[in-house]
Structure formats: structure tokens, C-alpha cells
């Protein structure tokens, strides 16, 4: 799942929701869901991304990036900071071919070697 739209579509299909039902649960129009799924809208506001993740029962990180665990944190123990929301939103709209380079840069800046899995 390389795009936000494909991840939303996949999670919506697995949840058994129509676009209209998902839109109602998220608080947006069915047209907004259609634009996200079709790729017409490359990203989503952090609050929309969070509402989508909650409605679909997936983690916000997976929805935004496709990288983290797909299953939502049902314990509610993790609340991302505003900076994390901004980063996830930007990551979701970044072309896939640039994500690896950016990740390597951030890991290098943080002193990681890129082999960390946690």
C-alpha cells in the first residue's frame, strides 16, 4: 500500500464501510473520502487523519505512512504531539521515491544506523 488513498480504501473495504458510511463516521463528505481514495487529495489534515484511523481501527502511523503496525493502539496510551501530526501529514503526501532518502537523513541526524526495528 504505497499511498494514503490505497490504505484508506483497503482499510475501508476490510471494515465493510461504504464511502458514505466512512464519511459519516469521520465527519466529512463522501466526496472528501472519494478524493482521498482516488489520490486527488494527496494528504489529509491531522484531525481528519486521526478520525479516519479511529473509524477504520488502524493506527495513524500506518494510515499516514504504511510503515508502522496496522492495528490501532486500543489502549489509547500513545498521543502524538503536534509536531508528530505535522510530520505524519507531510510524510503521507511525500512522493514514495523520496521517503527512503528522507528517512535515511532523519536516522543519520538521530544517530541511528537504519537497522533499528523498534
TAWO-V499591 format. One record per pair of residues at least 24 apart in sequence whose C-alpha atoms are under 10 Angstrom apart, sorted by the first residue. I is the first residue (numbers start at 0). J is the second residue. Records with the same first field share a line. If there is no record, write none. Layout:
I: J + J
//
This chain:
0: 61 + 62 + 64 + 65 + 66
1: 64 + 65 + 66 + 91 + 94 + 95
2: 35 + 36 + 37 + 38 + 41 + 42 + 62 + 63 + 64 + 65 + 91 + 92 + 93 + 94 + 95
3: 35 + 36 + 37 + 38 + 40 + 41 + 42 + 43 + 48 + 61 + 62 + 63 + 64 + 65 + 88 + 90 + 91 + 92
4: 32 + 33 + 34 + 35 + 36 + 37 + 38 + 39 + 40 + 41 + 42 + 62 + 63 + 91
5: 35 + 36 + 37 + 38 + 62 + 65
6: 35 + 36 + 57 + 61 + 62 + 63 + 64 + 65 + 69
7: 32 + 33 + 35 + 36 + 37 + 48 + 51 + 52 + 55 + 57 + 62 + 63
8: 32 + 33 + 35 + 36 + 37
9: 36 + 55
10: 51 + 52 + 54 + 55 + 56 + 57 + 62 + 69
11: 36 + 51 + 54 + 55 + 56
12: 55
13: 55
14: 54 + 55 + 56
15: 55
16: 54 + 55
20: 54
21: 50 + 51 + 54 + 55
22: 50 + 51 + 54
23: 54
24: 50 + 51 + 53 + 54 + 55
25: 49 + 50 + 51 + 52 + 53 + 54 + 55
26: 50 + 51
27: 51
38: 92
40: 92
41: 88 + 89 + 91 + 92 + 93 + 94
42: 87 + 88 + 89 + 90 + 91 + 92 + 93
43: 87 + 88 + 89 + 91 + 92
44: 84 + 85 + 87 + 88 + 89
45: 81 + 83 + 84 + 85 + 86 + 87 + 88 + 89
46: 84 + 88
48: 84 + 87 + 88 + 91
49: 84
59: 84 + 87
60: 84 + 87 + 88 + 90 + 91
61: 87 + 91
62: 87 + 91
63: 87 + 88 + 89 + 90 + 91 + 92
64: 88 + 89 + 90 + 91 + 92 + 93 + 95 + 98
65: 91
67: 117
//
